[in-house]
């Protein structure tokens, strides 16, 4: 600019240096940094969300700019008029454009420096809170958005300065001119829902939303640049007013320029709509947390353009910390869904209601239209457990199809839930999954032995969201043509004919998932592989009979050409050995005496577990952790022709243990974990728990020469059924089942992947793998974890103290009873000889009974007293923990807010002192008095 437009550059230097040479400029700068720091870190939601982002500042930034931008622009031209220097500028050998662009560049430079102060201070605070793990892409994208907002608002604020020669009026007009664009985001407070949505689309904060999530979009950049051009053009009209307003055609030219401005405004609106519909986007975040997976993007672009899709999301304004990340991810992904659909020309309308309060109109609409109601979640507040109702649901509509997600649990992948729902509602035809009827009774229903209703297993309910489920009774031949795959849980519990029908279906090439368990640890009513079936008969009239016969499971293993290590059971069946592994990533479970080596934690961090998951298979690719309870183990037979691909394996510090050893253990007070470790046997190395079994050619059918109609075998065999139990469904929904630990089990994801791959649906496993990783406040987390460990230790001490004192009371009570009983027994023996002792004996027995009741009552009272004391200590520990965490947050909050304002304040003081010293130079000391 210095060479091409020297006058514009001279104007820029004059205004820029003049602003920062005046201490008043630093006052506004300090206020700006202080306000941005307060908006970013002071709100309760910042620490509640536990995310290292500027989401709170994003909400308030445009309102802060309503104060700061007019402070910069108010003197741009009004001060020149007030001092009479405007005529000097206008008589310079330069065009009006040079003056306007010089003034604008000066204001933009002042704003850029101010924003740089804010950026540096905010980055230091975030870097400290996240221990250096700031998502720099997201952070700088946020500030790019702030900068573009400022550039647009400066251009509009300059228009106000050209209209007056009073600084105060210039400040007020600058704020008023920018206010409609800032407050348009709250249009729903005045206008109807549909109209307010259109107004919001042109607000400063709505166009900034992409930048706030780390996405640089053409629509956002274009919007701000177009506003800037509009503002600068209006300034050109006003500064050139001297040329045409005084002539005889002044009024006509005024109307002409007004028409020009209106047309330009219409062009800005039209171009904004065009860019929004033909958007180009770039996710600048480091870990691409604001991007959809390639598979999801392909699903959206591949949707038909003949069916409109409407998505309504209902989200509470205030959610607990455990759900804050889910809320952030849900809103971000829904907006990406809408943007991707618009770019592909797919008719999709996304309506997000993210500020729902109790009893609001949106809450009533969600319940009446979709059945989405507030869910009660448990939260801790100052050491006390409280219930908080929150909404976090969504509904998809397309034609007559409707899919409702009542609540997004914090452990379920949000993108998967959205993609699955969108696919289901847009393409109603679902693949058919057969559920084999076995003693596991996965589909629920009436148990004919007990005549009691059994509920459907939670995993079946989860599968029903994606597949059309068909209850398959193996009592008759299975129609494999109407099924895409079949799920068989504990097929060893089938009768001979039923098992033969199932084996025939497997032999025909029907993709099959088999979950066969030596012994269920969670549901003992399901017979293990080596156990007999439950006895038939009984029911409401009693009776009973011999157990029905079981089919030979060995015939299924022979078809699959797998070897299942085991021992003959007393009932004549094969009892598979159980796998064990010496590895536990959750020490708290051992301290609670809950885990043992038969609890297999499959992780790559386990000793020798580098190949625990087959990363070449779509089933296990990307998995981090699985858990199996009392699982079996499998391996290919020697000389097997089928292709045996291990999917899940233990580490090398593992082996097998006969199930008879487990069952021979007595239930004593001994440490069960130690007892199992003593009986488990020697280390045998890696054990395979799940495998994919495929044949290259159709399986031969004995007695048949033409098997060309059959398909190759495709079976996933998992030697455990507890991995799909309702416990793991609950853990998936809420990983923080224990306050002191957050489980990472992906069992349900593994089961869903198995079924999807067998059905040929490889897109969903890829989507489940796409889990965004957010930057969190690790410094606060570390302090909070330390406090929680102290709380857990205090709770353990309180429980131990309670148990010790209770045992002492029980011992004292037992001792007193024993002494009294010995005296009564002595009198009874003496009363058999001496009749005179009979009366004393009766009296002593009565006293003994009274004493026993008295001691029991005393024990009950003391126990209640001890229990109250223990609970009080636990509540106090929780309260102290919460207070300590809150104090830590408040300390960092105070430092984060006030420290950033100190550097510009120091610079301002130095400038003020320097200016005062220069003013005093050369002045007589007598005049300084």
N, C-alpha and C positions, 0 to 999 in steps of 0.2 A: 504493500500500500504506500510505503514511503516514496517509492519511485513512480508508481503509476498514478497515484492520487495524493500528491504532497499536501494539498489543503485539507483533505479528509484526515490524513495522518496527523497533521498539526492540530486539528480540532480534537482528535482522539487523545493525543498526548496532553493537551491543555486540560481537558475535562478529567482524564484519568488521574493525573498528578494532583489536580486541584481537589479531587475527592479524598485521596489518601493523605494529602498534606493537612487536611482539616481534622482535628480530633473528633468532630461530630460524626464523621464517616465511620470511625472505629466504634463509636457507641452503637450505631446501627449494626455494624459487623458483629460486635459482641452479642447483641440481642438476637441476631440471626443464628449464630452458632449455638447460643443458649437454647433458643426455641427448638431448633432442629434436634439437639441432644435430648431435650425434655420429651419431645414428641416420639423420639426413637426408643428411649430407654425407661422413661418414667411410667408409662401405662402398666397396669397390672398384667395385661395380656402378653407383654414381652417375655417375662420370666415364666408365665403360665404356659406359653406355647413351646418354650425351650428350644427355639430355633434361632440360629445365628443369622437372622435376616433383618431387613429394615421395613418389615410389613407395617409396623405401627407408624413409622414416619411417613410411609406412603399414604396413609389415610389422611394425615394432617398437612402434608406439604403444600398443597395448593392454597390452603387457608393461611399458612405462614407467609406464603408469597404475596398474598393480598396486603400484607403489612410491609414487606421488605421491598418489593418491586417499586411501589409508588415512592418509597424513600429514595430510590435511585433516580427515577425518572422525573420527579417533581421539579427538579432544577435544570433539566436538560435544556428547555427553552424559556420557561417562565423566569428563571433567574437572569437570563440574557436580556429579556424584556425589561425586567425590573431595574437592571443596572444600565440599560440603554446600549448595551454592547451588541444587540442583535443587528443594528444597522451596520456596524463594523464588519460583522460576519457576512452580511448579505452583499456588501460592496467589495468583497474579496474577489479576485479573478478566479472564480470557481462556479460550478453549476450548483443548483439546488440539491441535486443528488449527492454531491460531495459533502455538503453541510449535513444533510440528513444521515448519510451513511457514516460520516465521522462521529456525529453525536450517538448514533446507534452503536457503533463499534466501541465507543468509550463506555457506554452503559453496560454493554455485553462483557467488556473486559473487567469492569468493576464487579459485576455479578459473578464472573468466572473465578476471580480471585477469592471472593467471599465463599463461593461454593467449594473451592479448593481447601480453604481453612476447615470448613465443615467436613469435607471428605476425609482429610487426613486425621482429624480428631476422632471421627466416627470409626474409621478403619482401625485405629489404635485400640479403641475400646472393644470393638468386636474381636480383634485379634487376641486381646487379652482374655476375653470371656470364652472364646472357642479354642484357646491354647494354640493359636496360629492356624487353625483349620477353617479359615474364612473362605467361602466360595467367592473367589475374586471375580469370576465372570459375572455372577449375579450382582455382586456389589457394584462393580463399575457400570454394569448395565442400568442399575438403579440411578446412578448419578448421571449417566448419559440422558436418561429420561428427565431428571431434575433440570439438567442444563437446557434441554429443548423446551421444557415448560417455561423456564425463565426467559429464553430468547423470544418466545411468542408473547409473553406477558409484557416484556419490555417494549416491544413494538407497539402494543396497544396502549401501554402507559404513556409513551411518548406523544400519542395523539392528544391525550389530556393535557400534557404540558404545553403543547402548541396553542391551546385554547385560552390560556390565562397568563397573567404576569404575577400571580400570587402563589407563593410556594404552598401554603396551606390548602388553597383551592386545588392546586395541581395534585397534591397528595390525595385529597378526597376524590377528585375526578378519576385519578389513576386507579384507585381501589374500586370505584363504582363501575368503570368501564370493564374491568377484569372480573368483577363479581359474578355476572351471569354465567360465564364459562366455568367458574369455580363452583357455584352453587347449583349448577344444572345437575350435578350428581345426586342432589337431594330433591329432584323434581317430584318424586312420588309423595312427598309431604304436601304437595299442592294439587297435582294433577292426578288423573286416573292412571291405572296400572299400565295400560298399553301405550298411552300417549307419553307418559313419563319415561318409559323404556326408550322411546325414540329420542327424547330430549337428552337422556343420559348418554346416549351414544356419541354426542358431540361435546361432552364435558371434558375438561382438562384431565380429571382424574380417571375417567373411563378410558380415554385414549392412552393414559400412562400405564394402565393395568398390565399390558404386555411387558413393558420395561420393568415393572415391579416384580414380575416373575422370571426375569432374566431372559426375555425374548425380545430381540430387535425386529420389529415388524415394519414393513413398508407403509402400512396404514397409519401407524403411530408417527413415524418420521415425517411422512407426507402431510399429516394433519398439522403438526406444529410448524413446519416450514411454510405451509400455505397461510396459516394465521399470521406468521411473521411478514410474509409478502403483503398481505392485506393491510396490516398495520403500517408498514413502511409506505405503501402507496397512499394511504390516507394522510400520512405526514407530508408526503410530496405535494398533495393537493393543498394542504393548509399552508405550507411554507411558500407555495407559489401563488397564494391568494392575492398578493400585492400586484401581480401582473394582470389579473383579469377582473378583480372585484370592483375597481373604480371606474371601469369603462361603461359605455352606454349599454353594452350587452352583458353586464355583470350578472343580472338575475338569470338570464338564459344559460350562461356558463355555469352558474351555481347548480341549476337543475341538471345540466349536462354532467357535471362532475358527481353529483349525487347519484344519477343513473349509472354512471361508470362504477361507483363504489358498490351499488346494489348488485350490479352484474358480476363484479369481481367476487362479492360475497357468495353469490349463487354458484359461481365457478368453484369456490372453495368448498362449499357444501357438496356439490356434485362430484368433485374430484375425491373428496373424503369418502363418499359412499362407494365410488369406483375402486379406490385402493382397498377399502374394507372388504369388498366382495372378491377382489382379485389380489389377495394379500400374498406377500412373500415374507417368510419368517425365518429367523435364525436363533437357535437356542444357544445363548452365550454362556450358560452355566457350565461349570467344570465337569460335573457328572451328568449333564443333560437331564436334570430332574424335571424340567418343564417340557420335555419331549415325549411324545407317544412312541411306543415301540414300532418298528417297521411293520410288524404283523398287524397291529391295531390300525395303523395308517392305511394299510392295504385293505383291511376289512371295511373301513369307512368309505374309501374311494371306490370299492367294488360294490357298494350298495346301489340298488336301483334308484333311478331318478323319478320314478312314477309314483312313489309312496312317500308322503310326508311323515317325518318322525318328529315327535315333540317330547322333550325331556324336561321334567319339572323336578327341581331339587329343593328340599326344605331343610334348612340348616339353622340351628339356634345361634343367636348372636354371641352367647357366652357358653363355652364348653370347658370341661375339666382338662387338665394338662395331658392326661392319657389320650384324649381325643383331639387335641389341638392339631397334631400333625396330620391326622386323617382328614380333618376339616380343610386344612390348607391344601392337601393333595387332591381332595375331591373337587374343590372349586377350580384349582389350576387345570386338572385334567378335563373337566367339563368344558372349560373355555377352549382348550386345545381341540376337543372333539368338534366344537362348533366351527372353529377356524378351519380345521382340516376339511370339514364337510362343505363349507362355503367355497374353499379353493377348488374342490372337486365338483362343484355344482350339485351336490346332494342336498335336497330340501330337508334341513334339520334345524329346528328351533330349540334353543336351550334357554330355559328360564330358571335363574338361580335366586332363591329367596334366602339370603344368608344373614338376615338380621331378625329372625323370628323370636318374639318374646312370648311368654305364656299368655294364653287366651287371645292371641292376636288373630286378625282376619286370615292370615296365611296358615296359621295352625289349624283353624277350623276347616279351611279349604282342603288341606292335606288329609285330614281325617275323613271328611265327607266324600271326597272324590277318589282317594286311593287307599284309605285305611291306614295311613301313616300317622302314628301317634307318638307323643313323647315317651322315650324310654327312661326308666329310672336307673341311674348308675350311682355307685357308691363312691364318695369322695371323702377325703380327710380334710378337716378344717379345724386348726388349732388343737390337734390331737384327738378330735372326736370324729366318728364316722357319721356321715350325713348322706341323705339321698338327694340327688339333683336330677330333675327331668330335663332331658335334652332331645332335640330332633336332629337326625342325621340320616335322612332317607332320600330316595329318588324314585321316580316313576318314568317309564318309557311307554309311549303310545304311538301306534301306527295302524291306522284303519281301525279294525275291531280288536286288534291285538293289544294287550296291555301287560307289562311286566313291572312289578313293584319290588323295590328293595327297601324293606321297612326300616332297616338300620344298618349302617356301616360299622362293623366292629373294628377296633383298632388293629387287629392282627391279620385281617383279610386283605389281600392285594386289591386296591381300589380300581386300578386299571382293568384287572381281570373281571371284576364284578360288572363294571360298566360295559366292557366289550362283549361279555357273554350276554348281558341283558339286551344290548343293542342288536346283536346278531339274532337272538331269539325272537325279538319283536319284529325285526325287518324280514326275517326268513323263517316263518313259523314251522316249516317242516323240520322235525328233529330226528336224530338217529335213534334206533331202538336198542335198548340195553336190557338183556334178560337177567333177572335175579333168581338164581337157582334156589328152590325151596329145600332147605336142610334143617337140621336141628338148631342152627344159629338163628333161624326165623328172622331174617333181615328185614322183610317187608312188614313184620308185625301181624296182628290179627288175633284170632281166638285160638288159644292153646287147647287142643282137644283132650289133652290128658288132665289139665287142671281146670278147664272151662273158664279161664281168665283171659282178659284182653291184654295183649302185649303190644307196646308201642313200636312204631317203626324206628329203625336205627337212624341216628342223626346223619350218618354218612349217606344213607339212601336218600334222605331228604335233600342233601346237598347235590347228589347225582341227579335227582329229579328236576333240578333247576336247568339242567342242560340237556338231558336225555328223556325220551319217552320210555318209562320203565314198564317192563312186562314180567309178571310173576310166572316163573317157569316151574311147573310140577313135573319132576322126572319120573313119575309113576308110569307115564306113557312116553313113547318116542318123542324127542324134541324136534320141533319144526325149525330147523336152522335157517331156512330161507327167509323167515320174517324177522330175523335178529341180525344186528350188526356185530354184537359181541355178547358175552355172557359172563356174569360174575358168580363164582362159586366159592362160598365161605364154608369151610369144614366139610368138604365132600365125603370125607371118611365116615360121616354119620349117616350116610345113605344106606338103604337096604340093597341086597344083591341086584335085584332087577333095576332099581332106580340108578345105582351106580353104573350098570351096564349101559343104560340109556344115555347117561351123561358122558361116559367114555366114547360112545358112538358119535355124539355131537362133537366132542373134541377131535376125534379121528377124522371127521368130515372136513376139518379145517376151520371150524367156527372159532374166531379169536376168543380166547378164554383167559380170565384172570382167576387164579386159584390162590386162596388164602387158607393154608392148612397149618394148624397149631398143635404141637404135642400136648399142651395144656394151657387153657386160657387163664391168665392171671386176673383178669378183670371180671369175666363172666364165667364162674365155675360151673354154671348149669349146662354149658355147652360141653358135650363129651370130647375129651382129647382124642388124638389119633388112636391111641392104644386102649381107650376106655370103651365099655359097652354102651349101647344106646339106653336112654331112660326106659324103665319098664312101662309097658303099655297097660291100659286099663286104669283103674283107680277112679279119678274124677270125683264128682260130688257124692257118689254113693260108696266110696271106698273100694275095697277089692284090690285088684292088681294082677300081675302075671309076670312071666319071664320076659327079659328084655328081648325086643325084636332083633333079628339077625342083622349083622352089618356086612356090607359088600367088601370084598378083598381090595383094599386100597393099593396093594402091591401091583395089581393089574394096571392101575392108572400110572404108577411110577414106571412100570415096564414100557407102557406106550410112550412115555416122555423120555425114557432111557436115562432116568436119574436114580441116584443112589441116596437114600435117606438113612444115615447111620442111626442105629437104635438097637433095642433089645426086645426079645419076646415078652409080652405082658402075661400076667397070670390068667387072663381071659382068652389067651390064644391069639391075640392080635399083635401087631408090631407097635412097640412104644418107642417113638423116635427120641434120640438124645437131645438135650437142650444145650444150646450154645451159651458160652460165657465169655466175658471179656473183662480184663482188669483195667478199667478206665472210667473215671467219673468227673466230668467237667463242672459239676455242681456240688462242691464240698458241703454246702448247707444241708443237702439231702442225707449225707453220711452222718452229720452231726445230729440230725433228727432221727437217725437209725431207720431211715426209710428205704435206702437203696442197698443193693448188693450186686455181685458180679453177674447175676442173671438179668440185670437191667442193662441192656446193651445200648450205649450211646454211640451211634455211628457218626464219626467226624473225622475229617482228614488230620486233625491235630492229635488224634489218638496214636499211641506208639505203633508204628508200622502201618498207619492208616492212610497213607498218601493216595492209595487207589481204592479208598472205601466206596467211592461213587464212580460209576462208569460215565465219564464225561463225553463219551461218543454217542450215548443213547439219549434220545429226546426225553426218556422217562426220568433219568437221574441227572441230566446235565444241569449244572448250576445249583444243585441242592447242597446245603451246608450241614444239616444235622437231622438225623432220624433217631427215634427211640423204639426199641423192641423189648417186650417183657416175656420171659420164658419162651423164647423163640427156638425153633429148630434150625437145622442146617441141611444143605443139599449139595450134591456134587454130581458130575456126569458119570455114567457107568463106563467101565473100561470097554473100549471099542464102540462107543456110541456113535451112531451116524447123524443124529440130530445135532444141530448147532447149539451149543450151550454157552450163553453170554452172561457172565455174572453182572448183576446190576448193583447190588448192595453187599458189602463185605465188612467184616470186623477188622481190627488191627491184628498185628501178629502176636500180641500177648493175649491169646484166646485159645479156646478148646471146646470140648463137649463134656457133658455130665449126664449120666443115666438118670432118667426121671424117677427111678426107684429110689435113688439117693435123696432126692428132694422130699419124696413122700415118707421116707423113713425117719425124717427129722421130727423130733418131739417139739411141741409148742411149749417152750420154757422161757424163762427170763434171760437165757443166754443170748448173746449178740448173734442174730441170725446171719448177718453179713459174714462174721468170722466163721461160723459153722459151715456156711456154703463154701467159703474159700478153702476150708480144710478138706472138704469132700469133693471138690470139683475135678480133681485129677490133674494130670500134667498138661503143660502147654503144647498145643498141636499146631499153632500158627493160624493163618488167616482162615476164617470160616465164611462161606457164602450163605447169605440169608435170603436173597431174592435173585432170580435169574430169568432171562428171556430164553425160551426154548423154541427153536424153529427147525422145520425140516425143509430140505430143498425140493423134495418130491412128495406127493400125497402119501399119507401113511397107508400101508397095505392092510387090507381087511382079510382076516383069515377066512379061507374058504371061497374068496371071490377073486376072480381073475381080471375083472374090469373095474379099476378104481379111478378111472380118468375123471369122473365127475367130482371127486373129492379135491380139496385144496390142501396145500401144505399146512403143517401144524404151525400154530402161532399161539404160544401160551406164556404167560408171565406167572411164575410160581413164587409165592412168598410164604415162607415157613413161619408165619405168625398172623394171627387175626386181631390181636389186641391193638396193633398199630392203627387200626381204623375205628377204634371204639369212640364212644361219645366223649370220653375224657380228652382225647386229642382234638376233637372238634371244638370243645370249649377252650382248650389252650390256644388253638388257632385263632379263635375269636378274641381272646384276651390273654396274651402271653404272660401278663403279670399276675398269675394265679397266687403266687407268694409275694408278699411285699418286698422281701429282701432279694429276690432274684426274678429275672425275666427269661422265661424259657424260649428257646429258638427252634423248637421241634417243627419239622415240615412234613409230618406224617400224612396229613390230609392232602397236601399238595402232591405228595408221592402217589397216593392212591388215585387221585384225579388224573394225574399224568398217565398212570398205567391204563386206565379205562380209555382216556382220550387217544393214546397211541394205538391201542388195540382197535378202536373204532375208526382210525385213520384221521383223527382230528389233531394234527400236529401244531395248529396255530395257538391253541390255548396253553400248552406247556411253555411255548416261547413267551407268551404274554405274562405268565406267572413268574417267569424268571426276571422280568423287567421290573425290579423293585427300586425306586429312587432312594438315594442316600442323601440325607440332608445334613447340613452343618448345624451342630447343636452347641449349647453353652456348656462345654466340657468342664470348665473351671467351676461353675456352680454345681454341675453334676457330681464332680469329685467331692466337693464339700458336703453335698447332700448325701452321697453314698457313705461318707465317713460318719455323718450324724446317724444315718439309718443303721450302720453297723453297731454304733454305740447303743442305739435303741434296742436292737436285737439282743445285744449282750445283757442289757438291763432287764429285758423281758425274760430272758433265760434265767437270770439270777432270781427274778421274782418268782418264776415258776418253780425253780429248785428250792427256794426258801419255803414256798407254800407246801411243796411235797414233803420236805424234811420235817416241818413243824406238824403237818398232818400225820406223818408216820409216827412221830413222838407221842402225839395225842392218842393215836390208835394203840400204840404199845402200852401206854400208861393205862388206858381203859381196859385193854385185854388183861394186863397184869392184875388190876383191881378185881376184875371179874373172876380171874382164875383163883386168886386168894380167897375170895368169898365163896366160890364154888367148892374149893377144897375143904373149907370149914363145913359146908352143908353136907358134902360127901362123907366127912368124918362122922357127923351127927347121924347120918343115915345108917352108917355101918354100926354105930353104937346103939341106935334105936332098935336095931334088929335083935339086940340082946336085952337092953334095958328099956322097959316100957315107959319109965319115967322120962326118958329123953324124947318121947314122941311129941309132946307139946312144944318143947323147945325147937324140935326139928321143923314143925309146921310154921312156927314163928320165924325161924331163920330162912325157910324157903320163901315166905312172904316178903321178908326183908331183901332176900336176894333178887326176887323179881322186881321189887321197887328200885333196888340199887341198879339193876341192869337197865331199867327204863330211864333212871336218872342219868346214868353214865351215857346212854345212847343220846338222850336229849342234850346233855352237856357237850358231847362230841359233835352233834349237829350244829349247836350254837357256835362252838369254837370254830368249826369248819366254815360256817357262813362268815364268821368274823375274819378268818384268815383269807377266805376267797375275796371278800370285799377289799381287804388290805392289798392283796395281790393285784386285783383289777384296778385299784386306785393307783398303785405304783406303775402299772402298765400305761394307764391313761396319762399319768404325769410324764412318763418317758416319752410317749407320743407327743404330748404337748410341748415338751422341751425340745424335741427334735424339730417340730414344725416351727417353733419360735426361733430356733437357731438357724434354720434354713431361711426363714423370712428375714432375720437380721442380716444374714450373708447377702441376700438379694438387695436389701435396702442399702447396705454399705456400698455394694458395687453400683447400685442405682445412683446414689449421691455422687460418687466419684465420676461416673459416666456422664452425669449432667453438668457438673460444675467445672471439672478440670478442662474440658475443651474450650471453655470461654476465656481461660487464663492467657493463652498465647496472644490472641488479638488484643486483649486488654493491656498486656505488657507493651506490645508494639504501639498501641495508642498512647500510652503514658510516655513512652520514649519520644514519640512524635510531638506530643504536647510540650514536654520539657525542652526538647530541641528548639521548638518554635519560640517558646518563651525566652530562651537564652539568646536566640538570634535577634529577637525584638529588643533586647536590652543592650545589645552591642552598640558602642559608640554614644550611649546616653550618659550624661553626667550623673554622678551618684546623688547630687543634691536634688535632681529631678525625679529620682526613683523613690523618694520618700513619700 
